[in-house]
Amino acid sequence: METLSGKYAIVTGGTRGIGRAIAIELAQRGADVAFNYAQSVESAESLKSELEGLGVRALAFQCNVGNTEAAAEMAERAWQRFLNEWTWDAIRSQVCAAAQQCLKREAA
């Protein structure tokens, strides 16, 4: 299994389904994870605790990543939170489980 220690990921749709599974897998491999959630603060807090229990740092952001501006703000907030530790080059993984359509529309 490839180690992701020292790497960072932003996972959209992190509290449910595939997004949650991806966030946990990334954390198990050592990556710090920032993720979004739409409504359930309880689910977000549960996932954040689970990821931190794996020995990584986790950030939870409530936002609708189907909105391009909200997704950009989430990324910016993650950047600001870890300004001393994250660089854009260090953010190797951006999993867009919930925002693929949004990104396709923006590119068109």
DSSP file (Angstrom, degrees, kcal/mol; ACC not computed):
  #  RESIDUE AA STRUCTURE BP1 BP2  ACC     N-H-->O    O-->H-N    N-H-->O    O-->H-N    TCO  KAPPA ALPHA  PHI   PSI    X-CA   Y-CA   Z-CA
    1    1 A M              0   0    0      0, 0.0     2,-0.2     0, 0.0     0, 0.0   0.000 360.0 360.0 360.0 128.4    0.0    0.0    0.0
    2    2 A E        -     0   0    0      1,-0.1     2,-0.3     2,-0.0     0, 0.0  -0.472 360.0-129.6 -69.4 133.5    1.4    3.4   -1.0
    3    3 A T        -     0   0    0     -2,-0.2    27,-0.2     1,-0.1    26,-0.1  -0.651  19.4-171.6 -84.1 141.1    2.0    5.8    1.9
    4    4 A L    >   +     0   0    0     25,-3.7     3,-2.3    -2,-0.3    28,-0.3   0.091  30.8 148.9-116.2  19.3    0.6    9.3    1.5
    5    5 A S  T 3  S+     0   0    0     24,-0.5    26,-0.2     1,-0.3     3,-0.1  -0.305  70.2  21.4 -56.1 133.3    2.3   10.6    4.6
    6    6 A G  T 3  S+     0   0    0     24,-0.7    -1,-0.3     1,-0.3     2,-0.2   0.465 105.5 106.2  85.1   1.5    3.0   14.3    4.2
    7    7 A K    <   -     0   0    0     -3,-2.3    25,-2.2    23,-0.2    -1,-0.3  -0.705  55.6-146.5-111.7 166.6    0.4   14.7    1.4
    8    8 A Y  E     -ab  32  91A   0     82,-1.3    85,-1.4    -2,-0.2    84,-0.9  -0.931   8.8-165.9-135.2 151.7   -3.0   16.3    1.6
    9    9 A A  E     -ab  33  93A   0     23,-1.9    25,-2.8    -2,-0.3     2,-0.5  -0.991  14.6-151.1-139.6 147.3   -6.4   15.8    0.0
   10   10 A I  E     -ab  34  94A   0     83,-2.0    85,-2.3    -2,-0.3     2,-0.5  -0.989  21.9-169.4-112.9 122.4   -9.6   17.6   -0.4
   11   11 A V  E >   -ab  35  95A   0     23,-2.8    25,-1.5    -2,-0.5     3,-0.6  -0.955   8.8-151.2-117.0 123.7  -12.6   15.3   -0.7
   12   12 A T  E 3  S+ b   0  96A   0     83,-2.6    85,-0.5    -2,-0.5    25,-0.1  -0.702  83.5  20.7 -90.9 147.3  -16.0   16.5   -1.7
   13   13 A G  T >  S+     0   0    0     -2,-0.3     3,-1.1    84,-0.1     7,-0.4   0.872  80.6 160.3  67.2  36.5  -19.0   14.6   -0.4
   14   14 A G  T <   +     0   0    0     22,-1.1     9,-0.2    -3,-0.6    23,-0.1   0.655  57.3  59.1 -70.7 -19.0  -16.8   13.3    2.4
   15   15 A T  T 3  S+     0   0    0     21,-0.6     2,-0.3     5,-0.1    -1,-0.2   0.537 104.4  47.4 -91.7  -3.8  -19.5   12.3    4.9
   16   16 A R  S X> S-     0   0    0     -3,-1.1     4,-1.6     0, 0.0     3,-0.8  -0.962 101.6 -37.0-138.2 152.1  -21.4    9.8    2.8
   17   17 A G  H 3> S+     0   0    0     -2,-0.3     4,-2.2     1,-0.2     5,-0.2   0.023 119.9   1.1  49.3-130.0  -20.9    6.8    0.4
   18   18 A I  H 3> S+     0   0    0      1,-0.2     4,-2.7     2,-0.2    -1,-0.2   0.881 131.6  56.5 -62.2 -41.3  -17.9    6.9   -1.9
   19   19 A G  H <> S+     0   0    0     -3,-0.8     4,-2.4    -6,-0.3    -1,-0.2   0.908 108.8  46.7 -59.0 -42.7  -16.6   10.2   -0.5
   20   20 A R  H  X S+     0   0    0     -4,-1.6     4,-2.5    -7,-0.4    -1,-0.2   0.928 112.4  49.9 -64.2 -45.4  -16.5    8.9    3.0
   21   21 A A  H  X S+     0   0    0     -4,-2.2     4,-2.3     1,-0.2    -2,-0.2   0.890 112.0  48.4 -61.3 -39.3  -14.8    5.7    1.9
   22   22 A I  H  X S+     0   0    0     -4,-2.7     4,-2.8     2,-0.2     5,-0.2   0.921 110.0  51.2 -67.2 -44.1  -12.2    7.7    0.0
   23   23 A A  H  X S+     0   0    0     -4,-2.4     4,-2.2    -5,-0.2    -2,-0.2   0.916 112.7  46.2 -59.6 -43.2  -11.5   10.0    2.9
   24   24 A I  H  X S+     0   0    0     -4,-2.5     4,-2.7     2,-0.2    -1,-0.2   0.918 112.4  50.0 -66.5 -43.2  -11.0    7.1    5.2
   25   25 A E  H  X S+     0   0    0     -4,-2.3     4,-1.5     2,-0.2    -2,-0.2   0.921 110.9  49.3 -61.9 -44.2   -8.7    5.3    2.7
   26   26 A L  H  <>S+     0   0    0     -4,-2.8     5,-2.5     1,-0.2     4,-0.2   0.921 113.0  47.4 -60.5 -43.8   -6.6    8.4    2.3
   27   27 A A  H ><5S+     0   0    0     -4,-2.2     3,-1.6     1,-0.2    -2,-0.2   0.894 107.5  55.5 -65.6 -39.6   -6.3    8.8    6.0
   28   28 A Q  H 3<5S+     0   0    0     -4,-2.7    -1,-0.2     1,-0.3    -2,-0.2   0.817 107.5  50.9 -62.3 -28.5   -5.4    5.2    6.5
   29   29 A R  T 3<5S-     0   0    0     -4,-1.5   -25,-3.7    -5,-0.2   -24,-0.5   0.466 128.6 -99.8 -87.8  -1.9   -2.6    5.8    4.0
   30   30 A G  T < 5S+     0   0    0     -3,-1.6   -24,-0.7     1,-0.3    -3,-0.2   0.432  73.9 138.8 105.5  -0.4   -1.4    8.8    6.0
   31   31 A A      < -     0   0    0     -5,-2.5    -1,-0.3   -26,-0.2     2,-0.3  -0.541  53.1-124.1 -79.6 142.6   -2.8   11.8    4.1
   32   32 A D  E     -a    8   0A   0    -25,-2.2   -23,-1.9   -28,-0.3     2,-0.4  -0.644  34.7-149.0 -76.6 144.0   -4.3   14.7    5.9
   33   33 A V  E     -ac   9  58A   0     24,-2.2    26,-2.0    -2,-0.3     2,-0.4  -0.967  22.7-172.2-130.4 128.3   -7.9   15.3    4.7
   34   34 A A  E     +ac  10  59A   0    -25,-2.8   -23,-2.8    -2,-0.4     2,-0.3  -0.948  24.7 172.4-106.9 136.8  -10.1   18.3    4.3
   35   35 A F  E     -ac  11  60A   0     24,-2.7    26,-2.4    -2,-0.4     2,-0.3  -0.956  23.7-131.9-143.0 160.7  -13.7   17.4    3.3
   36   36 A N  E     - c   0  61A   0    -25,-1.5   -22,-1.1    -2,-0.3   -21,-0.6  -0.756  13.4-168.2-110.0 161.1  -17.1   19.0    2.9
   37   37 A Y  E     - c   0  62A   0     24,-2.1    26,-1.6    -2,-0.3     4,-0.0  -0.979  14.3-149.8-141.8 153.4  -20.5   18.1    4.1
   38   38 A A  S    S-     0   0    0     -2,-0.3    -1,-0.1    24,-0.2     3,-0.1   0.913  78.2 -21.6 -90.5 -48.5  -23.9   19.5    3.1
   39   39 A Q  S    S+     0   0    0      1,-0.1     2,-1.1    24,-0.0     3,-0.1   0.706 102.1  88.4-133.7 -43.1  -26.1   19.2    6.2
   40   40 A S     >  +     0   0    0      1,-0.2     4,-2.1     2,-0.1     5,-0.1  -0.545  36.2 177.2 -83.2  99.9  -25.2   16.7    8.9
   41   41 A V  H  > S+     0   0    0     -2,-1.1     4,-2.9     1,-0.2     5,-0.2   0.888  85.3  57.0 -61.4 -38.9  -22.9   18.3   11.4
   42   42 A E  H  > S+     0   0    0      1,-0.2     4,-2.2     2,-0.2    -1,-0.2   0.917 107.1  46.7 -60.9 -44.7  -23.1   15.1   13.4
   43   43 A S  H  > S+     0   0    0      2,-0.2     4,-2.5     1,-0.2    -1,-0.2   0.895 113.1  50.3 -63.8 -39.7  -21.8   13.0   10.4
   44   44 A A  H  X S+     0   0    0     -4,-2.1     4,-2.8     2,-0.2    -2,-0.2   0.927 111.3  47.1 -65.0 -44.8  -19.1   15.5    9.8
   45   45 A E  H  X S+     0   0    0     -4,-2.9     4,-2.3     2,-0.2    -1,-0.2   0.882 112.0  51.8 -64.3 -37.4  -17.9   15.5   13.4
   46   46 A S  H  X S+     0   0    0     -4,-2.2     4,-2.2    -5,-0.2    -2,-0.2   0.933 112.7  44.1 -64.1 -46.6  -18.0   11.7   13.4
   47   47 A L  H  X S+     0   0    0     -4,-2.5     4,-2.9     2,-0.2     5,-0.2   0.922 111.8  53.2 -65.0 -43.8  -15.9   11.5   10.3
   48   48 A K  H  X S+     0   0    0     -4,-2.8     4,-2.5     1,-0.2    -1,-0.2   0.923 111.1  46.6 -57.3 -45.2  -13.5   14.1   11.5
   49   49 A S  H  X S+     0   0    0     -4,-2.3     4,-2.1     2,-0.2    -1,-0.2   0.902 111.8  51.3 -63.4 -41.4  -13.0   12.2   14.8
   50   50 A E  H  X S+     0   0    0     -4,-2.2     4,-0.6     2,-0.2    -2,-0.2   0.921 111.9  46.3 -62.9 -43.9  -12.5    8.9   12.9
   51   51 A L  H ><>S+     0   0    0     -4,-2.9     3,-1.3     1,-0.2     5,-1.3   0.927 112.4  49.5 -65.2 -44.5   -9.9   10.5   10.6
   52   52 A E  H ><5S+     0   0    0     -4,-2.5     3,-1.9     1,-0.3    -1,-0.2   0.844 103.5  61.7 -63.7 -32.2   -8.0   12.1   13.5
   53   53 A G  H 3<5S+     0   0    0     -4,-2.1    -1,-0.3     1,-0.3    -2,-0.2   0.704  96.6  60.1 -64.5 -19.6   -8.1    8.7   15.3
   54   54 A L  T <<5S-     0   0    0     -3,-1.3    -1,-0.3    -4,-0.6    -2,-0.2   0.395 126.0-102.6 -87.8   2.0   -6.1    7.4   12.4
   55   55 A G  T < 5S+     0   0    0     -3,-1.9     2,-0.3     1,-0.3    -3,-0.2   0.656  85.0 109.7  89.9  16.7   -3.3    9.9   13.2
   56   56 A V  S   <S-     0   0    0     -5,-1.3     2,-0.3   -25,-0.1    -1,-0.3  -0.751  70.4-104.8-117.5 168.2   -4.0   12.5   10.6
   57   57 A R        -     0   0    0     -2,-0.3   -24,-2.2    -3,-0.1     2,-0.4  -0.718  36.7-168.0 -89.5 144.3   -5.3   16.0   10.6
   58   58 A A  E     -c   33   0A   0     -2,-0.3     2,-0.4   -26,-0.2   -24,-0.2  -0.995  10.7-167.1-136.7 140.6   -8.9   16.5    9.3
   59   59 A L  E     -c   34   0A   0    -26,-2.0   -24,-2.7    -2,-0.4     2,-0.4  -0.989   7.4-158.2-125.1 135.2  -10.9   19.6    8.4
   60   60 A A  E     -c   35   0A   0     -2,-0.4     2,-0.4   -26,-0.2   -24,-0.2  -0.954   8.9-174.1-115.1 132.9  -14.6   19.7    7.9
   61   61 A F  E     -c   36   0A   0    -26,-2.4   -24,-2.1    -2,-0.4     2,-0.8  -0.991  18.8-142.3-127.2 128.2  -16.3   22.4    5.8
   62   62 A Q  E     +c   37   0A   0     -2,-0.4     2,-0.3   -26,-0.2   -24,-0.2  -0.810  51.3 120.1 -89.3 114.5  -20.1   22.9    5.4
   63   63 A C        -     0   0    0    -26,-1.6     2,-0.9    -2,-0.8    -2,-0.1  -0.979  66.2-109.0-166.3 160.2  -20.7   24.0    1.9
   64   64 A N    >   -     0   0    0     -2,-0.3     3,-1.7     1,-0.1     7,-0.3  -0.847  26.2-170.8 -95.1 101.9  -22.4   23.1   -1.4
   65   65 A V  T 3  S+     0   0    0     -2,-0.9    -1,-0.1     1,-0.3     6,-0.1   0.525  78.2  79.1 -76.6  -2.9  -19.6   22.2   -3.7
   66   66 A G  T 3  S+     0   0    0     36,-0.1     2,-0.6     1,-0.1    -1,-0.3   0.639  83.3  76.3 -70.6 -14.3  -22.1   22.2   -6.6
   67   67 A N  S <> S-     0   0    0     -3,-1.7     4,-2.5     1,-0.2     5,-0.2  -0.891  80.0-148.9 -98.4 116.5  -21.6   25.9   -6.4
   68   68 A T  H  > S+     0   0    0     -2,-0.6     4,-2.4     1,-0.2     5,-0.2   0.878  96.8  50.4 -54.8 -42.9  -18.3   26.9   -8.0
   69   69 A E  H  > S+     0   0    0      1,-0.2     4,-2.3     2,-0.2    -1,-0.2   0.899 110.6  49.2 -65.3 -39.7  -17.8   29.8   -5.7
   70   70 A A  H  > S+     0   0    0     -6,-0.3     4,-2.2     2,-0.2    -2,-0.2   0.901 111.2  49.7 -66.0 -40.1  -18.5   27.7   -2.6
   71   71 A A  H  X S+     0   0    0     -4,-2.5     4,-2.2    -7,-0.3    -2,-0.2   0.911 111.8  48.3 -64.2 -42.3  -16.0   25.0   -3.7
   72   72 A A  H  X S+     0   0    0     -4,-2.4     4,-2.4    -5,-0.2    -2,-0.2   0.887 110.6  51.6 -65.0 -38.7  -13.3   27.6   -4.3
   73   73 A E  H  X S+     0   0    0     -4,-2.3     4,-2.8     2,-0.2    -2,-0.2   0.893 107.8  52.4 -65.1 -39.1  -14.0   29.2   -0.9
   74   74 A M  H  X S+     0   0    0     -4,-2.2     4,-2.4     2,-0.2    -2,-0.2   0.937 111.1  46.6 -61.3 -46.0  -13.6   25.8    0.7
   75   75 A A  H  X S+     0   0    0     -4,-2.2     4,-2.4     1,-0.2    -2,-0.2   0.903 113.2  49.7 -62.5 -40.7  -10.3   25.2   -1.0
   76   76 A E  H  X S+     0   0    0     -4,-2.4     4,-2.8     2,-0.2    -2,-0.2   0.906 109.9  50.3 -65.0 -41.7   -9.2   28.7    0.0
   77   77 A R  H  X S+     0   0    0     -4,-2.8     4,-2.5     2,-0.2    -2,-0.2   0.893 110.5  49.7 -64.4 -39.3  -10.2   28.2    3.6
   78   78 A A  H  X S+     0   0    0     -4,-2.4     4,-1.8     2,-0.2    -1,-0.2   0.927 111.3  50.4 -62.7 -43.1   -8.3   24.9    3.7
   79   79 A W  H  < S+     0   0    0     -4,-2.4     7,-0.2     1,-0.2    -2,-0.2   0.935 112.4  45.9 -59.0 -48.4   -5.3   26.8    2.3
   80   80 A Q  H >< S+     0   0    0     -4,-2.8     3,-1.2     1,-0.2    -1,-0.2   0.885 109.5  55.1 -63.5 -39.3   -5.6   29.6    4.9
   81   81 A R  H 3< S+     0   0    0     -4,-2.5    -1,-0.2     1,-0.3     3,-0.2   0.863 121.3  29.1 -63.7 -35.9   -6.0   27.1    7.8
   82   82 A F  T >X S+     0   0    0     -4,-1.8     4,-3.9    -5,-0.2     3,-2.1  -0.046  78.2 136.7-114.3  30.9   -2.8   25.3    6.8
   83   83 A L  T <4 S+     0   0    0     -3,-1.2    -1,-0.2     1,-0.3    -2,-0.1   0.827  75.2  47.1 -49.0 -39.9   -0.9   28.2    5.3
   84   84 A N  T 34 S+     0   0    0     -3,-0.2    -1,-0.3    -4,-0.2    -2,-0.1   0.657 125.6  28.9 -78.3 -14.7    2.3   27.3    7.1
   85   85 A E  T <4 S+     0   0    0     -3,-2.1     2,-0.3    -6,-0.2    -2,-0.2   0.727 108.2  66.2-117.1 -32.7    2.1   23.6    6.1
   86   86 A W     <  -     0   0    0     -4,-3.9     2,-0.3    -7,-0.2    -1,-0.1  -0.716  50.9-179.0 -96.7 143.8    0.2   23.3    2.8
   87   87 A T    >>  -     0   0    0     -2,-0.3     4,-1.1     1,-0.1     3,-0.9  -0.920  43.3-109.9-126.4 160.2    1.3   24.5   -0.5
   88   88 A W  G >4 S+     0   0    0     -2,-0.3     3,-0.5     1,-0.3    -1,-0.1   0.872 121.4  55.1 -59.2 -33.8   -0.7   24.2   -3.7
   89   89 A D  G 34 S+     0   0    0      1,-0.2    -1,-0.3    -3,-0.0    -3,-0.0   0.801 102.5  57.3 -67.4 -27.2    1.9   21.6   -4.9
   90   90 A A  G <4 S+     0   0    0     -3,-0.9     2,-1.6     1,-0.1   -82,-1.3   0.732  83.6  86.2 -77.3 -20.9    1.4   19.6   -1.7
   91   91 A I  E <<  +b    8   0A   0     -4,-1.1   -82,-0.1    -3,-0.5    -1,-0.1  -0.633  54.3 162.0 -81.7  92.6   -2.4   19.2   -2.4
   92   92 A R  E     +     0   0A   0     -2,-1.6     2,-0.5   -84,-0.9    -1,-0.2   0.733  52.1  50.6 -86.6 -25.9   -2.0   16.1   -4.6
   93   93 A S  E     +b    9   0A   0    -85,-1.4   -83,-2.0    -3,-0.2     2,-0.5  -0.956  48.3 174.2-125.6 127.4   -5.5   14.8   -4.5
   94   94 A Q  E     -b   10   0A   0     -2,-0.5     2,-0.7   -85,-0.2   -83,-0.2  -0.912  14.9-165.1-128.4 106.4   -8.8   16.5   -5.2
   95   95 A V  E     -b   11   0A   0    -85,-2.3   -83,-2.6    -2,-0.5     2,-0.7  -0.811   3.1-168.2 -96.1 117.8  -11.6   14.0   -5.2
   96   96 A C  E  >  +b   12   0A   0     -2,-0.7     4,-0.7     1,-0.2     7,-0.1  -0.482  28.1 148.8-107.0  61.9  -14.7   15.5   -6.7
   97   97 A A  T  4 S+     0   0    0     -2,-0.7    -1,-0.2   -85,-0.5   -84,-0.1   0.837  83.2  26.5 -62.6 -33.0  -17.4   12.9   -5.8
   98   98 A A  T  4 S+     0   0    0     -3,-0.3    -1,-0.2     1,-0.1     4,-0.2   0.600 121.4  50.6-106.5 -13.0  -20.1   15.6   -5.6
   99   99 A A  T  >  +     0   0    0      1,-0.1     4,-2.3     2,-0.1     5,-0.2   0.227  65.8 110.5-116.4  15.1  -18.9   18.3   -7.9
  100  100 A Q  H  X S+     0   0    0     -4,-0.7     4,-2.1     1,-0.2     5,-0.2   0.908  83.7  48.3 -59.2 -43.4  -18.0   16.7  -11.2
  101  101 A Q  H  > S+     0   0    0      1,-0.2     4,-2.4     2,-0.2    -1,-0.2   0.896 109.9  53.1 -64.1 -39.6  -20.9   18.2  -13.1
  102  102 A C  H  > S+     0   0    0      1,-0.2     4,-2.1     2,-0.2    -1,-0.2   0.923 110.1  46.9 -60.7 -45.4  -20.1   21.6  -11.7
  103  103 A L  H  X S+     0   0    0     -4,-2.3     4,-1.8     1,-0.2    -1,-0.2   0.866 110.6  52.4 -67.4 -35.9  -16.5   21.4  -12.9
  104  104 A K  H  X S+     0   0    0     -4,-2.1     4,-1.3    -5,-0.2    -1,-0.2   0.914 109.7  49.3 -64.9 -42.2  -17.6   20.2  -16.3
  105  105 A R  H  < S+     0   0    0     -4,-2.4    -2,-0.2     1,-0.2    -1,-0.2   0.888 110.1  51.3 -64.3 -38.4  -20.0   23.2  -16.7
  106  106 A E  H  < S+     0   0    0     -4,-2.1    -1,-0.2     1,-0.2    -2,-0.2   0.871 109.3  50.2 -66.2 -36.7  -17.2   25.6  -15.7
  107  107 A A  H  <        0   0    0     -4,-1.8    -1,-0.2     1,-0.2    -2,-0.2   0.751 360.0 360.0 -73.8 -24.1  -14.8   24.1  -18.3
  108  108 A A     <        0   0    0     -4,-1.3    -1,-0.2    -3,-0.2    -2,-0.2   0.474 360.0 360.0 -75.2 360.0  -17.4   24.4  -21.0
